Amino acid sequence: MIFIRFLKKLFISIWKDCTPWQAALIISIMLLILITLIISFVQVIVPFTYIAV
């Protein structure tokens, strides 16, 4: 929950402090990084769950 609140405040502050083009670019890069992290995390965790079972 704290992480989600942190991301929300981060996105809001980016939109307030940047021009719309800069904010869109920064947020799209951040979302791309988050999606990559989630996919890599799943690729690491899933094989270990199969080994454990």
C-alpha positions, 0 to 999 in steps of 0.5 A: 500500500505504501508503494502504491501511495508513493507512486501516486504522489510521484506521478502527481508531482511529475504532472505538476512540475513538468510540461505535459510532454515531459510528464508524458515522457517521464511517466511512460519511461517509468511505466515501461521500467515497472512492466519490465520489472514485473515480467522479470520477477514473474519469470524468476519466481514461476520456475522456483515454484515448480521446483518447490512443488 
